[in-house]
Amino acid sequence: MEEKEISQAVIGRLPRYLRYLGELKDEGIERVSSQELSDIMQATASQIRQDLNTFGGFGQQGYGYNVGYLYDEIRKILGIDKEHRLIIVGAGHLGQALVNYTNFERRGFIFRGIFDCNPEICGEQIRGITVRPMEEMAGFIRENDIDIAVLTIPKTSAVEVAKKLSDCGIKGIWNFAHVDLPVPAYIQVENVHLSDSLMKLSYNLSSVREESEADRKVDGNGQNR
């Protein structure tokens, strides 16, 4: 059967579904309707049903969704029902913060190694993981069957490091460097631009501010709204 292409917008909403379903599981709730999910997530019930129907539905009319079953199925769809082994390239503040964020492990993302080009910090430990020199990276990836590399390094060196990673057989790169990586198509790259997110927030704040100012001007002129 021909596989249908799933939009990135739908895929992007799946982690949010998983997060809320996890909270319902923790509260001991066994069943939830699309309308109840809608109220929790501030999304329309029809959007939720449409998204889940993309992968088969999982619900029954008049019954809703089994929380535990749907949670497990979304985990399978996202590929986090199995363990992923990661390395960090760049042991600066961001790299250290990511290693210390224990919630990744709950999702099956396990940091196995940390690498840096600064000899002064090589040998130090971050949450029990030794910082290693870049020269050891290729062998470590192959010996430990690493799936994903996380780049928290300046963009000036990111392209060169990405090439080395592709030569080592890495399957995915979580890229925090502000540069596009010219890697083979079989390597999946997820770019994270923190400043882009802040600028989006700034735009939304500006839009709200402009709307508020426009409302005040109208009200100040004595016009009814």
Backbone bond lengths (Angstrom), bond angles and torsions (degrees), N, CA, C in turn:
res aa  C-N    CA-C-N  psi(-1)  N-CA   C-N-CA  omega(-1)  CA-C   N-CA-C  phi
1 M - - - 1.456 - - 1.524 109.67 -
2 E 1.302 117.25 136.43 1.459 121.51 -177.47 1.522 110.16 -70.63
3 E 1.334 116.09 131.50 1.455 120.68 179.35 1.524 109.52 -77.44
4 K 1.340 115.55 136.54 1.452 118.88 176.89 1.516 109.38 -89.33
5 E 1.303 114.91 146.71 1.454 120.03 -178.91 1.522 109.56 -78.93
6 I 1.322 115.87 130.80 1.459 121.87 -179.85 1.517 108.28 -96.53
7 S 1.320 116.84 131.72 1.460 119.99 -178.24 1.524 110.51 -69.67
8 Q 1.328 115.56 148.57 1.453 120.71 178.36 1.525 111.40 -64.35
9 A 1.332 116.74 -27.32 1.463 119.84 178.56 1.527 110.57 -64.42
10 V 1.332 116.62 -42.33 1.466 120.82 178.10 1.525 109.83 -65.80
11 I 1.323 116.56 -46.97 1.465 120.68 179.53 1.525 110.32 -59.11
12 G 1.341 116.14 -39.11 1.450 120.42 -179.91 1.517 113.75 -64.93
13 R 1.335 117.24 -22.14 1.466 120.06 179.65 1.528 112.33 -88.45
14 L 1.318 118.47 -17.26 1.458 120.81 -176.82 1.532 113.74 -60.07
15 P 1.352 119.67 -43.21 1.469 117.69 178.04 1.519 113.02 -60.04
16 R 1.326 116.54 -31.00 1.469 119.68 178.45 1.526 110.25 -69.64
17 Y 1.339 117.04 -42.74 1.461 119.85 174.36 1.526 110.34 -57.53
18 L 1.314 115.65 -44.70 1.465 120.20 -177.86 1.525 110.73 -61.79
19 R 1.315 116.43 -41.54 1.467 120.37 -178.55 1.528 111.18 -62.17
20 Y 1.331 116.51 -46.88 1.460 119.59 -178.68 1.523 111.86 -70.12
21 L 1.331 116.89 -37.46 1.465 119.67 176.70 1.524 110.59 -64.43
22 G 1.324 116.89 -37.02 1.460 120.56 176.65 1.520 111.73 -61.90
23 E 1.328 116.04 -39.04 1.465 120.00 177.90 1.527 110.76 -66.16
24 L 1.344 116.45 -39.53 1.463 119.90 177.71 1.527 110.61 -64.78
25 K 1.335 116.33 -40.21 1.465 120.60 177.53 1.519 110.60 -60.10
26 D 1.331 115.76 -45.29 1.470 120.22 -178.88 1.526 111.40 -62.88
27 E 1.328 116.60 -27.39 1.464 120.77 179.12 1.529 112.28 -85.89
28 G 1.329 116.14 -1.90 1.463 120.22 178.22 1.512 114.11 81.71
29 I 1.342 117.67 15.29 1.462 121.27 179.70 1.530 108.71 -83.07
30 E 1.327 116.76 128.09 1.464 121.41 -173.91 1.521 113.24 -99.13
31 R 1.327 117.52 -23.91 1.458 120.02 -175.64 1.519 109.92 -138.02
32 V 1.346 115.44 143.96 1.460 119.67 179.48 1.527 108.80 -147.15
33 S 1.314 116.41 142.26 1.463 121.02 177.62 1.524 109.52 -93.34
34 S 1.330 116.32 164.88 1.461 119.72 177.46 1.528 110.38 -63.93
35 Q 1.329 117.32 -32.03 1.458 120.15 178.31 1.525 111.14 -69.10
36 E 1.334 116.56 -39.57 1.466 119.72 177.36 1.523 110.73 -66.26
37 L 1.332 116.73 -40.51 1.471 119.58 174.64 1.518 110.68 -62.30
38 S 1.320 115.97 -37.66 1.454 121.27 179.03 1.523 110.84 -60.36
39 D 1.330 116.50 -44.36 1.461 120.58 -179.92 1.520 111.69 -64.32
40 I 1.333 116.18 -37.73 1.466 120.69 -178.80 1.519 111.24 -71.81
41 M 1.342 116.31 -42.52 1.459 121.23 -170.25 1.515 113.65 -93.95
42 Q 1.330 117.19 -6.46 1.463 120.55 -176.30 1.528 110.77 57.92
43 A 1.322 115.10 43.98 1.469 122.61 175.09 1.520 107.07 -132.48
44 T 1.323 117.13 159.74 1.460 119.17 -178.40 1.524 110.55 -74.39
45 A 1.326 115.15 147.21 1.465 119.91 178.26 1.520 111.24 -62.43
46 S 1.338 116.44 -36.84 1.465 119.70 179.92 1.522 111.22 -65.24
47 Q 1.352 117.18 -36.18 1.472 120.53 177.79 1.522 109.94 -65.20
48 I 1.312 116.02 -42.68 1.468 120.50 179.53 1.522 110.68 -62.33
49 R 1.336 116.95 -47.57 1.475 119.99 179.05 1.519 110.47 -61.78
50 Q 1.324 116.84 -41.12 1.460 120.65 -179.20 1.528 110.65 -63.67
51 D 1.325 116.59 -44.38 1.467 120.32 179.65 1.529 110.81 -61.41
52 L 1.332 116.62 -47.85 1.459 119.95 -176.63 1.521 111.93 -70.55
53 N 1.334 117.56 -32.23 1.463 120.71 176.91 1.521 111.74 -65.21
54 T 1.326 116.41 -23.79 1.466 120.45 176.30 1.526 110.85 -57.63
55 F 1.331 115.94 -31.73 1.464 121.21 -176.92 1.527 112.71 -107.39
56 G 1.327 116.87 7.73 1.453 118.96 176.64 1.507 114.95 123.81
57 G 1.303 118.44 -7.88 1.456 120.79 174.48 1.507 114.66 97.46
58 F 1.337 117.90 -66.25 1.465 125.29 177.25 1.525 114.67 72.48
59 G 1.323 118.47 -5.84 1.461 120.10 -177.14 1.518 111.99 -115.41
60 Q 1.329 115.95 169.20 1.458 122.44 176.34 1.522 108.24 -127.12
61 Q 1.315 115.59 133.81 1.457 120.11 179.90 1.532 109.85 -60.33
62 G 1.311 115.57 130.85 1.453 120.84 -179.22 1.517 113.32 85.51
63 Y 1.335 116.63 -8.91 1.470 121.12 -179.70 1.525 110.74 -116.10
64 G 1.323 115.87 -39.29 1.460 120.04 -175.80 1.514 111.67 91.75
65 Y 1.313 116.47 -145.97 1.460 122.48 -176.42 1.524 110.16 -116.39
66 N 1.328 115.25 137.55 1.454 120.51 169.15 1.524 107.75 -75.40
67 V 1.324 116.82 116.83 1.465 121.42 -171.51 1.525 111.73 -59.70
68 G 1.338 116.76 -49.45 1.458 120.03 -177.47 1.517 112.31 -63.98
69 Y 1.329 116.21 -42.25 1.468 120.25 -179.96 1.523 110.88 -65.27
70 L 1.331 117.03 -45.55 1.465 120.32 -178.74 1.525 110.53 -65.49
71 Y 1.314 116.03 -39.24 1.472 120.30 177.13 1.535 110.44 -58.53
72 D 1.332 116.17 -47.24 1.470 120.09 -178.85 1.525 111.50 -66.21
73 E 1.335 117.35 -38.03 1.458 120.52 -179.10 1.529 111.52 -67.26
74 I 1.324 116.60 -39.25 1.463 119.27 178.25 1.528 110.19 -68.15
75 R 1.327 116.68 -36.04 1.471 119.71 174.15 1.530 110.68 -58.05
76 K 1.343 116.52 -42.58 1.463 120.23 179.36 1.525 110.83 -65.05
77 I 1.340 116.12 -43.44 1.465 120.17 -179.89 1.527 110.26 -60.07
78 L 1.326 116.69 -41.89 1.468 121.57 -178.94 1.529 112.38 -78.55
79 G 1.329 116.56 -8.68 1.463 119.74 178.61 1.508 113.77 76.76
80 I 1.344 117.52 19.90 1.465 119.38 -179.46 1.530 111.32 -105.90
81 D 1.334 116.04 18.35 1.460 120.15 171.61 1.517 110.17 -82.78
82 K 1.337 116.02 -2.62 1.462 121.18 175.97 1.526 108.54 -131.16
83 E 1.309 115.28 163.60 1.459 120.88 -176.00 1.523 111.95 -79.08
84 H 1.324 116.14 139.41 1.464 122.48 172.06 1.528 108.04 -114.49
85 R 1.313 115.73 133.60 1.458 121.29 -179.63 1.525 109.27 -101.21
86 L 1.331 116.22 128.45 1.455 122.07 -173.31 1.524 111.23 -122.85
87 I 1.336 114.16 155.70 1.460 120.97 165.15 1.524 108.55 -125.18
88 I 1.312 115.55 153.76 1.463 122.72 172.82 1.519 107.56 -104.43
89 V 1.312 116.90 131.66 1.462 121.28 172.55 1.525 106.57 -111.80
90 G 1.315 115.65 105.03 1.462 122.20 -175.56 1.516 110.13 117.49
91 A 1.336 116.50 102.99 1.467 121.23 -174.45 1.518 111.98 -98.22
92 G 1.331 117.07 32.91 1.465 121.21 177.02 1.520 110.94 -78.54
93 H 1.332 115.61 -162.50 1.467 120.09 -176.00 1.527 112.18 -60.41
94 L 1.344 117.34 -43.99 1.454 120.48 -178.60 1.523 110.81 -66.72
95 G 1.321 116.56 -46.20 1.460 119.97 179.12 1.518 111.85 -59.16
96 Q 1.320 116.72 -42.64 1.461 120.61 179.13 1.526 111.32 -65.03
97 A 1.336 115.64 -40.20 1.462 119.45 -179.96 1.531 111.03 -62.76
98 L 1.324 116.69 -39.82 1.466 120.32 179.78 1.528 111.25 -66.41
99 V 1.312 116.90 -42.28 1.462 120.36 178.82 1.524 110.61 -63.02
100 N 1.322 116.84 -36.80 1.462 121.38 -176.68 1.525 113.26 -80.81
101 Y 1.326 117.49 -6.14 1.463 120.75 -179.72 1.519 108.48 -85.00
102 T 1.321 116.13 98.67 1.474 121.25 -171.12 1.519 113.69 -70.55
103 N 1.326 118.74 -16.02 1.462 120.21 -177.48 1.529 112.02 -64.66
104 F 1.342 117.64 -23.77 1.467 119.73 177.37 1.527 110.60 -58.65
105 E 1.322 116.11 -39.02 1.463 119.82 -177.71 1.523 111.27 -64.26
106 R 1.317 117.27 -34.04 1.464 120.60 177.85 1.526 111.00 -62.81
107 R 1.324 116.64 -26.33 1.458 121.49 179.30 1.525 112.49 -93.02
108 G 1.331 116.65 1.23 1.454 119.67 177.31 1.516 114.73 92.58
109 F 1.337 117.38 10.88 1.466 121.40 178.90 1.528 108.32 -100.16
110 I 1.327 115.69 108.77 1.459 121.21 -172.71 1.537 109.76 -111.61
111 F 1.316 116.35 120.80 1.464 120.11 176.66 1.529 109.39 -78.92
112 R 1.334 114.61 124.74 1.458 120.97 -178.55 1.526 112.86 -106.44
113 G 1.324 117.29 -25.84 1.455 118.86 -176.75 1.513 112.39 -154.69
114 I 1.326 115.80 156.50 1.465 123.36 177.20 1.523 107.53 -131.63
115 F 1.337 115.90 134.92 1.462 120.44 -177.04 1.529 110.31 -130.22
116 D 1.324 114.91 144.24 1.451 119.91 179.86 1.525 108.87 -153.13
117 C 1.352 114.19 153.01 1.471 119.55 -178.87 1.527 112.24 -88.90
118 N 1.341 117.37 -5.88 1.465 121.26 -178.26 1.527 109.58 -87.09
119 P 1.333 118.45 110.91 1.470 120.31 -177.09 1.524 112.93 -64.61
120 E 1.341 117.47 -20.68 1.464 120.05 -177.41 1.524 112.61 -70.38
121 I 1.331 117.51 -24.88 1.467 118.52 -179.26 1.528 112.11 -105.58
122 C 1.331 116.97 -8.36 1.466 119.43 176.30 1.526 108.63 -65.65
123 G 1.302 115.83 134.47 1.460 121.31 -175.32 1.514 112.38 101.37
124 E 1.347 117.31 -21.55 1.460 120.03 175.59 1.528 110.10 -72.06
125 Q 1.320 115.04 160.09 1.460 119.37 179.99 1.525 110.80 -116.04
126 I 1.335 114.89 138.63 1.463 122.20 175.06 1.518 106.53 -122.51
127 R 1.320 115.09 111.89 1.470 121.38 -177.49 1.538 111.93 51.28
128 G 1.300 114.52 42.34 1.460 120.77 175.81 1.508 115.12 84.11
129 I 1.341 117.92 1.13 1.466 121.47 -179.59 1.526 108.76 -107.14
130 T 1.301 116.71 128.07 1.458 121.39 -177.39 1.520 110.95 -79.64
131 V 1.321 116.01 133.59 1.462 120.79 174.92 1.525 108.13 -76.39
132 R 1.320 116.00 125.45 1.461 121.70 -176.19 1.531 110.77 -112.33
133 P 1.333 117.42 156.29 1.472 120.44 176.13 1.525 111.27 -71.30
134 M 1.316 116.11 154.53 1.460 121.51 -177.59 1.518 112.41 -59.42
135 E 1.322 116.75 -28.31 1.470 120.20 -178.36 1.529 112.27 -62.47
136 E 1.316 117.24 -21.88 1.462 120.79 -178.42 1.531 112.90 -92.50
137 M 1.324 116.82 -2.90 1.460 120.26 -170.95 1.531 112.70 -64.95
138 A 1.307 117.57 -48.10 1.466 120.49 -175.01 1.524 111.14 -59.24
139 G 1.314 116.73 -48.82 1.460 120.44 -179.90 1.516 112.10 -63.87
140 F 1.329 116.97 -38.00 1.459 121.35 -179.49 1.525 110.69 -64.50
141 I 1.330 116.59 -41.70 1.469 120.87 179.96 1.519 110.31 -60.83
142 R 1.313 116.43 -46.14 1.464 119.85 -177.56 1.532 111.47 -69.31
143 E 1.326 116.64 -41.61 1.463 120.33 -176.31 1.527 112.40 -70.33
144 N 1.338 116.93 -29.08 1.460 120.75 -174.95 1.528 113.31 -108.43
145 D 1.336 115.82 8.41 1.472 121.01 176.54 1.529 111.03 50.98
146 I 1.324 115.69 54.76 1.463 121.62 -177.64 1.535 109.89 -75.54
147 D 1.337 116.44 133.31 1.469 121.79 -179.84 1.527 112.37 -89.90
148 I 1.340 115.05 -44.65 1.469 120.75 -167.31 1.520 110.12 -128.99
149 A 1.324 115.58 137.17 1.461 121.95 172.22 1.519 108.70 -111.34
150 V 1.319 115.92 135.77 1.463 121.92 178.93 1.521 107.68 -107.64
151 L 1.328 116.34 118.86 1.465 121.21 -177.85 1.514 109.93 -97.45
152 T 1.327 116.22 114.34 1.464 121.78 175.09 1.526 108.01 -124.41
153 I 1.316 114.51 52.00 1.467 121.98 -175.71 1.525 109.71 -123.90
154 P 1.335 117.91 163.25 1.470 119.78 178.04 1.524 111.65 -60.80
155 K 1.327 115.73 152.04 1.458 119.79 -176.97 1.528 112.22 -65.71
156 T 1.339 117.16 -21.26 1.463 120.55 -179.37 1.528 112.00 -63.71
157 S 1.323 116.70 -28.27 1.465 119.27 -179.68 1.524 113.13 -110.61
158 A 1.328 117.57 -5.77 1.462 120.78 -174.01 1.523 112.48 -65.01
159 V 1.325 117.74 -40.50 1.470 120.52 -177.50 1.525 110.68 -63.82
160 E 1.320 116.65 -44.26 1.461 120.62 179.50 1.528 111.08 -64.03
161 V 1.327 116.54 -42.36 1.464 120.67 179.64 1.527 110.34 -65.95
162 A 1.339 116.76 -40.00 1.462 120.27 179.14 1.521 111.20 -60.82
163 K 1.331 116.87 -37.97 1.474 120.09 177.41 1.530 110.50 -63.58
164 K 1.328 116.48 -42.36 1.466 119.96 178.38 1.525 110.55 -63.12
165 L 1.320 116.09 -39.68 1.463 120.42 179.76 1.529 111.24 -64.08
166 S 1.326 116.18 -41.77 1.468 119.34 179.27 1.525 110.63 -65.43
167 D 1.306 117.35 -34.89 1.465 121.14 177.49 1.528 111.73 -68.09
168 C 1.337 115.83 -24.60 1.470 120.65 -178.29 1.522 112.35 -86.09
169 G 1.312 117.07 -6.63 1.455 120.06 179.05 1.519 114.40 90.61
170 I 1.327 117.01 19.82 1.467 119.40 178.34 1.527 108.88 -65.35
171 K 1.328 116.98 147.21 1.472 120.78 -175.35 1.530 112.71 -100.38
172 G 1.324 117.01 -27.76 1.458 119.78 -177.34 1.517 111.40 -147.79
173 I 1.330 115.45 149.17 1.465 121.02 178.41 1.521 108.72 -128.45
174 W 1.319 115.27 127.07 1.468 122.17 172.59 1.518 105.25 -99.47
175 N 1.318 115.93 105.76 1.456 121.46 -165.44 1.528 112.28 -104.86
176 F 1.335 115.66 111.87 1.461 121.34 175.35 1.525 111.53 -97.18
177 A 1.317 117.78 -3.92 1.467 120.90 177.42 1.527 109.08 -77.29
178 H 1.307 117.43 139.35 1.470 121.58 -175.88 1.524 110.45 -82.39
179 V 1.319 115.63 65.05 1.457 120.61 179.67 1.524 108.46 -158.99
180 D 1.331 116.79 144.61 1.458 120.89 175.19 1.532 108.99 -77.67
181 L 1.317 115.54 137.48 1.457 120.26 -174.71 1.524 110.82 -101.64
182 P 1.326 117.99 120.84 1.468 121.31 179.32 1.528 110.83 -82.10
183 V 1.334 116.10 79.52 1.462 120.76 -178.63 1.524 109.34 -113.69
184 P 1.332 118.06 161.19 1.476 120.21 178.40 1.525 111.63 -58.02
185 A 1.318 115.36 154.53 1.469 121.07 -174.56 1.522 112.66 -63.78
186 Y 1.329 118.06 -25.27 1.460 119.49 -178.37 1.532 112.28 -74.62
187 I 1.315 118.00 -11.96 1.466 121.16 175.88 1.524 108.43 -91.31
188 Q 1.323 116.08 122.60 1.454 121.22 -179.54 1.528 109.20 -85.08
189 V 1.327 116.10 128.35 1.464 121.08 -179.36 1.520 109.52 -119.51
190 E 1.312 115.72 128.93 1.464 121.64 173.38 1.530 107.30 -115.33
191 N 1.335 115.40 113.05 1.461 120.63 -178.31 1.524 110.39 -89.00
192 V 1.319 115.73 133.78 1.469 121.78 177.62 1.523 107.63 -121.16
193 H 1.332 115.99 109.93 1.460 120.76 178.29 1.526 108.00 -110.46
194 L 1.313 116.48 99.35 1.457 121.02 -175.38 1.526 111.75 -61.90
195 S 1.324 116.53 -37.67 1.466 118.96 -179.09 1.525 111.40 -67.97
196 D 1.340 116.72 -31.58 1.466 119.63 176.86 1.526 110.48 -62.22
197 S 1.333 116.04 -41.01 1.458 120.04 179.19 1.523 111.13 -64.41
198 L 1.329 115.88 -40.04 1.466 119.50 177.65 1.521 111.71 -65.61
199 M 1.326 116.54 -38.73 1.462 119.23 179.19 1.523 111.23 -67.32
200 K 1.335 116.97 -34.88 1.461 120.34 175.30 1.524 110.19 -63.50
201 L 1.345 115.77 -42.29 1.462 120.27 176.88 1.522 110.28 -61.95
202 S 1.333 116.33 -41.78 1.460 120.74 179.19 1.526 111.26 -61.21
203 Y 1.330 116.28 -41.53 1.466 120.31 178.13 1.520 110.66 -60.92
204 N 1.349 115.97 -46.56 1.458 119.56 -178.63 1.523 111.66 -63.81
205 L 1.342 116.74 -38.45 1.463 120.26 176.48 1.518 111.07 -63.49
206 S 1.334 115.73 -42.34 1.459 120.31 179.79 1.523 111.20 -63.65
207 S 1.342 116.20 -40.14 1.460 120.19 -179.83 1.520 110.96 -64.25
208 V 1.335 116.75 -43.63 1.462 120.79 178.88 1.517 110.36 -63.83
209 R 1.331 116.25 -40.87 1.471 120.94 -179.51 1.525 110.57 -63.36
210 E 1.336 115.94 -43.41 1.462 119.50 179.98 1.525 111.43 -64.65
211 E 1.340 116.83 -39.49 1.461 120.19 178.02 1.527 111.07 -64.64
212 S 1.351 116.68 -40.03 1.464 120.36 179.49 1.517 111.30 -65.25
213 E 1.343 115.90 -41.20 1.461 119.64 178.98 1.520 111.00 -65.39
214 A 1.337 116.43 -38.67 1.465 119.79 178.54 1.531 110.54 -65.19
215 D 1.331 116.55 -39.23 1.458 120.38 178.03 1.524 111.09 -63.45
216 R 1.334 116.12 -41.69 1.464 119.48 -179.08 1.525 111.20 -65.62
217 K 1.326 116.39 -37.58 1.464 119.59 179.33 1.523 110.92 -65.01
218 V 1.340 115.64 -42.50 1.465 119.40 179.40 1.525 110.12 -64.34
219 D 1.349 116.27 -45.81 1.464 119.93 -179.99 1.523 110.83 -64.41
220 G 1.328 117.06 -34.84 1.462 120.80 179.74 1.494 113.34 -68.50
221 N 1.309 117.35 -22.99 1.476 121.26 177.94 1.520 112.10 -87.06
222 G 1.326 114.45 1.81 1.451 118.50 176.45 1.493 114.57 79.17
223 Q 1.321 118.17 18.05 1.457 120.02 -179.71 1.513 110.50 -90.79
224 N 1.301 115.73 144.14 1.441 120.94 178.54 1.530 109.91 -77.75
225 R 1.347 115.06 145.86 1.463 119.40 179.44 1.516 108.92 -117.10
